[in-house]
Amino acid sequence: MAPSASAQGPGGAAAAASRAAAAREHVLAATRDYRVAPRLDYRTVAAVEGPLVILDDVKFPKYSEIVTVHLGDGSTREGQVLLLLLLLLLLLLLLLLLLDPPCSPSLEPPSQAGASALRKWKPRGVSADCVPLFCCCCCCCCSAAAAAAVAAPPLQPLVGSAFSSRFKESASPCCCCLAAALLLLLLLQVLEVKGRRAVVQVFEGTAGIDNRRCHAEFSGDVLKMGVSEELLGRAFDGSGRAVDRGPPVLAEDFLDLNGFPINPQCRVFPREMIQTGLSAIDVMNSIVRGQKIPLFSAAGLPHNEIGAQICRQASLVAGKDVKDHSQDNFAVVFGAMGVNVETARFFRRDFEENGSMERVCLFLNLANDPTIERIVTPRLALTAAEFLAFEKEMHVFVILTDMAAYADALREVSAAREEVPGRRGYPGYLYTDLSSIYERAGRVEGRGGSVTQFPILTMPNDDITHPVPDLTGYITEGQIFVDRALHNRQIYPPINVLPSLSRLMKSGIGHGMTRDDHPAVSDQLYANYAIGQDTRAMKAVVGEEALSADDMLYMEFTDKFERRFLQQGPYEGRDVFQSLDIAWELLRTFPEDMLKKIQQQLLAKYYPRTKYIQAQAADKRQPPQQQQ
């Protein structure tokens, strides 16, 4: 039995206290993930350009590392490492040479010690350093090698046995590609570091920051967010701070805002429909779980009202799986960027008054908030959505408005960094940056939840060829188009179904999911409405007297379609079955032989009004499992 500390004397007590202090230090180090403490503090502010602060002589910075800037008046502001001014343009050449190294007699082959060291090194997963670095000049994504290049110390030409312990001690776990490249003499001479200057973007603005009284403290960690189920029913600002006067959120975990890439092999194809309560979307542009589909709108159109109505009414279509389709398993995450105070107040009041706030999580970035905050807001919303979907197995519907304000904030930061502009001044990496947001939607194999994205963006001058909607259409799986002509005719929601499209609609509708006549009815509505629009244009040229009887039928259908099917109240929620019934009422305007998109068995079942009522009553008498 070991003697007690008192029996060992003063020396034994001191040793026991030292061991206890060492144990406490180990626990604290493990709690902060073994990050450097105390933090590195720099008083090397070189310049302030817009929302950016440039620091000189920074040792071992990391991309997207969080930095605390201390002002002369004692206040603090947080920022993030945005760029490391190194020779990043040559990293693409580095990756190409690593994939296919040239066989040149001038390059000395590696020694056995260096080769064995490379073979023994095994990566332990992707760390936070492996965040893709975007460069508008090369338009490429350099992940592991780029992060290693900016995190490693100045490199020296090392060949063969020169793979020394000095490099092993300073290399990070992300340096597998760079360590292999050290054996190429020519490449190392090109990749030599030219400086240690870091560009930091400040979330709360750079007013009051100077190079005399201010200093920056590097945290050694990336921006993370505390997540838990308590996020539902709460309202936060664009930086994740609570603005509803509620208690702080008790976090279950802290997740990186940039998220983690989903292995394409682990993705599950989006299926099963999400019901929005709007007939124009549910019947003709159905949204399925895991899909990303934007709403294209313009200034002065009611896209905010449409987004709020979808938040109130969105639900899962009832089916055979009770747990998977229950309302308790559905949540909405709403992220607003660059909205005014009136719009933010409208969203909060609307959700609270209608009782839908308990399953909604709000992130509101106002127009007078810092520009950098708009870049963080959608990532906050998506991080919360990914936690609820993949950890709590909920079906999360994410609404982001306005993505045009996000792109403008990205353009402002790019101009402050003096990058080469692209179309209309937007950075060349706009497509890559938007895809880093949109591609976080989907379903993962082995997880019951899903993340469905519904971003809203306003098109300047109603121009659908603008870079933001143009690139968004390339990334996403369709679009919902809000039309100004319908809005001028007092039709709400003014959704034009002809330019609208949902590419994954077919996988979420039909027998066993909605109703067996859903695909055929949607196709027939599209065809008849398109012919009716052409007939309306022809009428303006030749007059109503020159129209045939069939043309008059299509004209009548078009007017009824807009007034009866498209138009509904802002608080009028229709399920998909009610919308299909209204569609059949409109299709009965035509004789059966003119409905060429619908199969005969469906016409025999749904076209006669009496037979349809009898079939509907028989379906209600059957158990839910037999309706499939």
C-alpha positions in Angstrom: 0.0 0.0 0.0 1.5 3.3 -1.1 2.2 5.8 1.7 0.0 9.0 1.9 1.3 12.4 1.0 1.6 13.4 4.6 3.7 10.3 5.4 6.1 11.1 2.6 7.0 14.5 4.1 7.1 17.9 2.4 8.9 16.6 -0.6 6.3 13.9 -1.2 3.5 16.5 -0.8 5.1 18.7 -3.4 5.5 15.8 -5.8 1.9 14.9 -5.4 0.8 18.5 -6.0 3.0 18.6 -9.1 1.4 15.4 -10.4 -2.1 16.8 -9.7 -1.2 20.0 -11.5 0.2 18.1 -14.5 -3.0 16.0 -14.6 -5.2 19.2 -14.6 -3.1 20.7 -17.3 -3.5 17.5 -19.4 -7.3 17.7 -18.9 -7.3 21.3 -19.9 -5.2 20.6 -23.0 -7.5 17.8 -24.0 -10.5 20.0 -23.5 -9.2 22.7 -25.9 -8.1 19.9 -28.4 -4.4 20.5 -27.5 -4.3 23.9 -29.1 -1.6 26.4 -28.3 -2.0 28.2 -25.0 -1.2 31.0 -24.4 -2.3 32.3 -27.8 0.1 33.9 -30.2 -0.2 37.7 -30.0 1.0 40.0 -32.8 1.4 43.7 -32.9 2.3 43.8 -36.5 -0.8 45.4 -38.1 0.5 46.5 -41.5 -2.6 47.9 -43.2 -6.4 48.1 -43.1 -8.2 47.8 -46.4 -12.0 47.8 -46.1 -13.1 44.8 -44.1 -9.6 43.3 -44.1 -6.6 43.7 -41.8 -3.2 42.7 -43.0 -0.6 41.4 -40.5 3.1 40.9 -41.1 5.5 38.4 -39.6 2.9 35.8 -38.7 4.2 32.4 -37.7 2.3 29.2 -38.6 -1.0 30.8 -39.5 -3.9 28.6 -40.7 -6.5 29.3 -43.3 -9.8 30.3 -41.7 -8.2 30.5 -38.3 -10.1 32.7 -35.8 -8.3 35.9 -34.8 -9.2 38.3 -31.9 -8.3 41.9 -32.6 -7.8 44.0 -29.5 -8.5 47.7 -30.0 -6.9 50.6 -28.2 -10.1 51.3 -26.2 -10.1 47.8 -24.8 -12.8 46.4 -27.0 -12.3 43.2 -29.0 -13.4 42.0 -32.4 -13.2 38.6 -34.1 -11.9 37.9 -37.5 -10.8 35.0 -39.7 -7.7 34.4 -41.7 -8.8 34.8 -45.3 -5.6 34.5 -47.3 -1.9 33.8 -46.8 0.2 35.8 -49.3 2.4 33.0 -50.6 3.0 31.6 -54.1 -0.3 29.7 -54.2 -0.5 30.0 -58.0 2.1 27.3 -58.4 0.3 24.8 -56.1 -1.7 23.5 -59.1 1.6 22.6 -60.8 2.6 20.9 -57.5 -0.5 18.7 -57.6 0.0 17.8 -61.2 3.6 16.8 -60.7 2.6 14.8 -57.6 0.1 12.9 -59.7 2.5 12.3 -62.5 6.1 13.2 -61.5 8.5 13.8 -64.4 11.3 11.3 -65.0 14.3 13.6 -65.3 17.9 12.5 -64.8 18.6 15.8 -63.0 16.5 14.8 -60.1 18.2 12.6 -57.6 16.1 9.6 -56.4 15.1 9.5 -52.8 17.0 7.6 -50.3 15.6 4.6 -48.5 15.2 6.6 -45.3 13.2 9.2 -46.9 11.0 6.7 -48.8 10.4 4.6 -45.8 9.4 7.7 -43.8 6.8 8.6 -46.5 5.5 5.0 -46.6 5.1 4.9 -42.8 3.2 8.2 -42.6 -0.6 7.6 -42.6 -3.1 10.4 -42.6 -5.5 10.4 -39.7 -8.5 12.0 -41.6 -9.1 15.4 -42.9 -8.3 18.1 -40.4 -9.5 21.7 -40.3 -6.4 22.8 -42.2 -7.7 21.1 -45.3 -10.2 23.8 -46.1 -10.1 24.4 -49.8 -8.2 27.6 -50.8 -9.7 29.5 -53.6 -7.6 31.6 -56.0 -9.4 33.6 -58.7 -6.3 33.5 -60.9 -6.0 29.8 -61.2 -9.7 28.9 -60.4 -8.6 25.6 -58.8 -9.3 24.0 -55.4 -6.1 23.1 -53.6 -6.9 21.3 -50.4 -4.3 19.2 -48.6 -1.2 20.5 -50.4 -2.3 24.2 -50.2 -3.1 24.0 -46.5 0.3 22.3 -45.9 2.1 25.0 -47.9 0.7 27.8 -45.9 1.1 26.0 -42.5 4.7 24.8 -43.0 7.8 26.9 -42.3 10.0 28.3 -45.0 11.2 25.4 -47.2 14.7 24.7 -48.2 15.9 22.5 -51.0 16.0 19.0 -49.5 17.1 16.0 -51.5 17.5 12.3 -50.6 18.7 11.9 -47.0 18.0 15.6 -46.3 14.5 14.5 -45.3 15.6 15.5 -41.8 14.0 15.4 -38.3 13.8 19.2 -38.5 11.1 18.9 -41.2 9.4 16.0 -39.4 9.0 18.1 -36.3 7.5 21.1 -38.1 5.3 19.3 -40.6 1.6 19.2 -39.9 -0.5 16.0 -40.4 -1.8 17.5 -43.7 1.6 17.6 -45.3 1.5 14.2 -47.1 1.5 15.7 -50.6 4.1 18.3 -49.6 6.4 15.8 -47.9 6.4 13.7 -51.1 7.2 16.8 -53.1 10.3 17.6 -51.0 12.2 14.9 -53.0 11.8 17.0 -56.2 14.6 19.6 -56.2 13.3 21.8 -59.0 9.8 22.0 -57.5 11.1 23.0 -54.1 13.0 25.9 -55.5 9.8 27.3 -57.1 7.7 26.9 -53.9 10.0 28.7 -51.6 8.0 31.0 -49.3 8.4 34.7 -49.9 6.8 36.1 -46.8 4.6 35.6 -43.7 1.8 38.0 -44.3 -1.8 37.1 -43.4 -5.0 38.8 -44.5 -7.7 38.7 -41.8 -11.3 39.5 -42.5 -13.0 41.2 -39.5 -16.6 40.2 -38.9 -17.6 43.3 -37.0 -16.0 46.0 -39.2 -12.5 47.6 -39.1 -13.5 51.0 -37.8 -11.0 52.1 -35.2 -8.3 49.6 -36.0 -4.8 51.1 -36.4 -1.3 49.8 -36.4 -0.2 51.5 -33.2 -2.6 50.5 -30.4 -4.1 47.4 -31.9 -2.8 43.8 -31.6 -4.1 40.5 -32.9 -4.4 37.2 -31.0 -4.4 34.0 -33.0 -6.7 31.3 -31.4 -5.2 28.4 -33.3 -8.7 27.1 -34.2 -11.3 27.7 -37.0 -14.7 29.2 -36.5 -17.1 26.7 -34.8 -20.7 26.8 -33.7 -22.3 25.3 -30.7 -25.2 23.1 -31.8 -28.1 21.2 -30.0 -31.8 20.6 -30.4 -32.3 23.8 -28.4 -31.6 25.8 -31.5 -35.2 25.2 -32.6 -37.6 27.9 -31.6 -34.7 30.4 -31.2 -33.6 33.5 -33.2 -30.0 34.5 -33.7 -28.2 37.3 -35.5 -25.9 36.7 -38.5 -23.0 35.8 -36.2 -24.9 33.2 -34.2 -25.6 35.4 -31.1 -29.1 35.0 -29.6 -31.4 38.1 -30.2 -34.6 36.7 -28.7 -33.6 37.5 -25.0 -33.4 33.8 -24.3 -30.8 31.9 -22.4 -27.6 30.8 -24.1 -27.8 27.5 -26.0 -26.4 24.6 -24.1 -24.2 23.1 -26.9 -24.0 19.3 -27.4 -21.1 19.7 -29.8 -19.1 22.4 -31.6 -19.0 22.0 -35.4 -16.8 23.7 -38.0 -18.9 26.2 -40.0 -17.4 25.1 -43.3 -18.8 21.7 -42.8 -17.3 18.4 -44.0 -17.5 17.1 -47.6 -20.0 14.2 -48.1 -18.5 11.2 -49.8 -20.5 10.9 -53.1 -20.6 7.1 -52.5 -22.4 7.7 -49.2 -25.0 10.0 -50.7 -28.6 8.7 -51.1 -30.6 9.8 -54.1 -33.2 12.3 -53.0 -36.7 10.8 -52.8 -40.0 11.4 -51.1 -41.8 14.7 -51.4 -41.9 17.7 -49.1 -45.3 19.5 -49.2 -45.1 23.3 -49.2 -48.9 23.9 -49.3 -48.6 25.8 -52.6 -50.3 24.2 -55.6 -47.9 25.6 -58.2 -45.0 23.9 -56.4 -46.5 20.7 -55.0 -48.2 19.6 -58.2 -46.0 21.0 -61.0 -42.6 21.5 -59.4 -42.5 19.1 -56.5 -39.6 19.3 -54.0 -38.1 16.1 -52.7 -36.0 15.6 -49.5 -32.4 16.3 -50.1 -33.0 18.5 -53.1 -31.6 22.0 -53.7 -33.9 24.2 -55.7 -33.8 28.1 -55.7 -36.6 30.7 -56.0 -35.8 33.3 -58.6 -37.4 36.6 -57.8 -36.9 40.3 -58.3 -37.2 43.6 -56.4 -40.8 44.4 -55.5 -42.1 40.8 -55.8 -43.4 38.9 -52.7 -40.6 36.4 -52.3 -40.4 37.1 -48.6 -44.1 36.4 -48.2 -43.7 33.1 -50.2 -40.7 32.1 -48.0 -42.6 32.8 -44.8 -45.7 30.9 -46.1 -43.6 27.9 -46.9 -42.0 28.0 -43.5 -45.5 28.0 -41.9 -47.0 25.2 -44.1 -44.0 23.0 -45.1 -44.5 19.4 -44.0 -43.9 15.8 -45.1 -46.4 14.0 -47.2 -48.1 11.3 -45.2 -47.0 7.8 -46.1 -46.4 4.3 -44.8 -43.5 5.2 -42.4 -45.0 6.8 -39.4 -41.8 8.0 -37.6 -40.2 9.2 -40.8 -43.2 11.3 -41.8 -44.3 12.6 -38.4 -44.4 16.4 -37.9 -42.1 16.0 -34.8 -39.4 14.9 -37.2 -39.5 18.0 -39.4 -37.8 21.3 -38.9 -37.1 24.6 -40.8 -33.9 26.6 -40.6 -34.3 30.1 -42.0 -31.3 32.3 -42.8 -31.8 35.9 -43.9 -28.9 38.0 -45.3 -29.0 41.7 -45.9 -32.6 42.2 -44.9 -33.9 45.4 -43.4 -35.3 45.7 -39.9 -38.9 45.7 -41.1 -38.4 42.4 -43.0 -36.7 40.8 -40.0 -39.5 41.9 -37.7 -42.0 40.5 -40.2 -40.5 37.0 -40.2 -40.2 36.8 -36.5 -43.7 38.1 -35.8 -45.2 35.8 -38.5 -43.6 32.7 -37.1 -44.5 33.5 -33.5 -48.1 34.4 -34.2 -48.8 31.3 -36.3 -47.3 28.8 -33.8 -44.7 27.5 -36.2 -41.7 29.1 -34.3 -41.2 26.0 -32.1 -39.9 24.1 -35.2 -38.1 27.0 -36.8 -34.5 28.2 -36.2 -33.9 31.8 -37.4 -30.6 33.5 -38.4 -31.1 37.1 -39.2 -28.4 39.3 -40.8 -29.6 42.9 -41.1 -28.7 45.4 -43.8 -26.8 47.5 -41.3 -24.8 44.6 -40.0 -21.1 44.1 -41.2 -20.7 42.8 -44.7 -18.5 39.9 -43.6 -21.3 38.6 -41.4 -23.4 37.9 -44.5 -20.7 35.4 -45.6 -21.0 33.6 -42.3 -24.8 33.5 -42.0 -25.6 30.8 -44.5 -22.9 28.6 -43.1 -24.3 29.0 -39.6 -27.8 28.0 -40.9 -26.4 25.0 -42.8 -24.2 23.8 -39.8 -27.3 23.8 -37.6 -29.3 22.0 -40.3 -26.6 19.3 -40.8 -26.5 18.6 -37.0 -30.3 18.3 -36.8 -30.4 16.1 -40.0 -27.5 13.8 -39.6 -27.2 13.6 -35.8 -30.9 14.0 -34.7 -32.2 12.4 -37.9 -34.7 15.1 -38.7 -35.8 16.3 -42.1 -34.6 19.9 -42.3 -35.9 22.4 -44.8 -33.4 25.3 -45.2 -34.5 28.6 -46.6 -31.8 31.2 -47.4 -32.7 34.7 -48.5 -31.2 36.7 -50.2 -28.4 35.0 -52.0 -27.9 38.1 -54.1 -26.9 40.0 -51.0 -24.5 37.2 -50.1 -22.9 37.4 -53.6 -22.6 41.2 -53.2 -20.8 40.8 -49.9 -18.4 38.3 -51.6 -17.8 40.9 -54.3 -17.0 43.6 -51.7 -14.5 41.4 -50.0 -12.9 40.4 -53.3 -12.6 44.1 -54.3 -10.9 44.8 -50.9 -8.4 42.0 -51.6 -7.7 43.6 -55.0 -8.5 40.4 -56.8 -9.0 40.2 -60.6 -12.7 40.7 -61.1 -14.9 38.4 -63.2 -18.3 39.1 -64.8 -19.9 42.3 -63.4 -17.2 42.6 -60.8 -17.9 39.3 -59.1 -14.9 37.2 -58.1 -13.8 34.4 -60.4 -14.4 31.8 -57.7 -18.1 32.8 -57.3 -19.2 29.5 -58.8 -17.0 27.5 -56.4 -18.1 29.6 -53.4 -21.8 29.1 -54.2 -21.3 25.4 -54.7 -19.7 25.1 -51.2 -23.1 26.3 -49.9 -25.5 24.5 -52.2 -23.8 21.2 -52.2 -24.3 20.8 -48.4 -27.8 19.6 -49.2 -28.6 15.9 -49.5 -29.1 12.7 -47.7 -26.5 10.4 -46.2 -26.6 6.6 -46.2 -27.3 5.2 -42.7 -28.9 8.5 -41.5 -32.6 9.0 -41.4 -32.5 12.8 -41.8 -32.1 15.0 -44.8 -31.1 18.6 -45.7 -33.3 20.3 -48.3 -32.3 23.7 -49.5 -34.6 26.4 -50.9 -32.4 29.5 -51.5 -34.2 32.7 -52.6 -32.3 35.3 -54.7 -33.4 38.5 -56.4 -32.4 39.1 -60.0 -31.3 42.7 -60.8 -33.5 44.2 -63.5 -35.3 40.8 -63.8 -32.3 39.5 -65.6 -32.0 35.8 -65.4 -28.7 35.9 -67.2 -27.1 37.8 -64.2 -24.1 35.9 -62.9 -25.7 34.9 -59.6 -28.9 33.3 -60.9 -26.9 31.9 -63.9 -24.4 30.1 -61.8 -27.0 29.1 -59.2 -29.0 27.4 -62.0 -25.9 25.3 -62.9 -25.4 24.1 -59.4 -28.9 23.5 -58.2 -31.6 21.0 -59.4 -34.1 23.3 -61.0 -35.7 26.7 -60.1 -39.0 28.3 -59.1 -39.6 31.5 -61.1 -41.6 34.4 -59.7 -43.2 36.4 -62.5 -43.8 40.1 -62.5 -46.6 40.0 -65.0 -48.6 37.6 -62.7 -47.9 39.9 -59.8 -49.2 42.9 -61.7 -52.5 41.0 -62.3 -52.9 40.5 -58.5 -52.2 36.8 -58.5 -50.5 35.4 -55.4 -48.2 33.6 -55.4 -47.1 34.8 -58.8 -45.2 31.6 -59.7 -44.8 31.1 -63.5 -44.8 27.4 -63.9 -43.5 27.4 -67.5 -39.9 28.5 -66.9 -39.9 26.7 -63.5 -38.4 23.3 -63.2 -37.7 20.6 -60.6 -35.3 18.0 -62.0 -35.8 15.5 -59.2 -39.6 15.8 -59.2 -40.2 12.3 -60.8 -38.4 10.6 -57.9 -40.8 11.9 -55.3 -44.3 11.6 -56.8 -46.5 9.0 -58.2 -48.0 5.7 -56.8 -47.0 5.0 -53.3 -45.6 8.5 -52.6 -48.4 11.0 -53.6 -51.0 9.7 -56.0 -50.9 7.6 -59.1 -52.2 10.4 -61.4 -49.7 13.0 -60.2 -47.1 12.8 -63.0 -49.7 12.7 -65.8 -51.8 15.5 -64.4 -48.6 17.7 -64.1 -47.6 17.0 -67.7 -51.2 17.8 -69.0 -51.3 21.1 -67.0 -48.0 22.1 -68.5 -49.1 21.4 -72.0 -52.5 23.0 -71.8 -51.1 26.2 -70.0 -48.4 26.6 -72.6 -50.9 26.3 -75.5 -53.2 28.8 -73.7 -50.3 31.3 -73.3 -49.6 31.0 -77.1 -53.3 31.4 -77.8 -53.4 34.5 -75.6 -50.5 36.1 -77.5 -52.2 35.2 -80.8 -55.4 36.8 -79.7 -53.6 40.1 -79.2 -52.6 40.0 -82.8 -55.6 38.6 -84.8 -58.4 39.3 -82.3 -60.9 37.0 -80.5 -63.1 36.6 -83.6 -60.4 34.7 -85.5 -59.9 32.0 -82.7 -61.3 28.5 -83.2 -63.5 26.6 -80.7 -60.4 24.7 -79.4 -58.6 28.0 -79.0 -61.4 29.4 -76.9 -61.2 26.3 -74.6 -57.5 26.9 -74.1 -58.2 30.5 -73.3 -60.8 29.6 -70.8 -58.5 27.0 -69.2 -55.6 29.6 -68.9 -57.8 32.1 -67.1 -59.2 29.4 -64.7 -55.7 28.0 -64.1 -54.3 31.3 -63.0 -57.4 32.3 -60.9 -58.3 28.9 -59.4 -55.1 26.9 -59.3 -52.2 29.3 -59.0 -53.9 31.9 -56.8 -54.4 31.1 -53.2 -54.3 33.2 -50.0 -51.1 33.8 -48.0 -52.6 31.7 -45.1 -54.3 29.1 -47.3 -52.5 25.8 -47.2 -53.5 23.0 -49.6 -52.2 19.5 -49.4 -51.1 17.8 -52.6 -54.4 15.8 -52.8 -56.5 19.0 -52.7 -54.3 20.6 -55.4 -54.7 17.5 -57.6 -58.5 17.6 -57.2 -58.5 21.3 -58.3 -56.4 20.3 -61.3 -58.9 17.7 -62.4 -61.7 20.3 -62.1 -59.8 22.5 -64.6 -59.0 19.6 -66.9 -62.6 18.7 -67.2 -63.0 21.8 -69.3 -61.7 19.7 -72.2 -63.2 16.5 -73.6 -61.3 13.3 -72.9 -59.9 13.0 -76.4 -58.0 16.3 -75.9 -56.2 15.1 -72.7 -53.5 13.2 -74.6 -50.9 13.3 -71.7 -53.1 11.2 -69.4 -53.4 7.4 -69.7 -56.8 5.9 -70.4 -57.0 4.0 -67.1 -56.4 7.3 -65.2 -59.0 9.0 -67.3 -61.5 6.3 -66.5 -60.8 6.6 -62.8 -60.6 10.4 -62.3 -62.3 12.1 -65.2 -65.9 11.1 -64.4 -66.9 13.1 -61.4 -69.1 10.4 -59.9 -66.6 7.6 -60.3 -63.9 9.7 -58.8 -66.0 10.4 -55.7 -66.8 6.7 -55.3 -63.1 5.8 -55.6 -62.1 8.5 -53.1 -64.7 7.2 -50.6 -63.4 3.6 -51.0 -59.8 4.8 -50.4 -60.8 6.4 -47.1 -62.4 3.2 -45.9 -59.1 1.3 -46.4 -56.3 1.2 -43.9 -53.3 3.5 -44.7 -51.0 0.6 -45.5 -53.4 -0.7 -48.2 -53.6 2.7 -50.0 -50.2 2.0 -51.5 
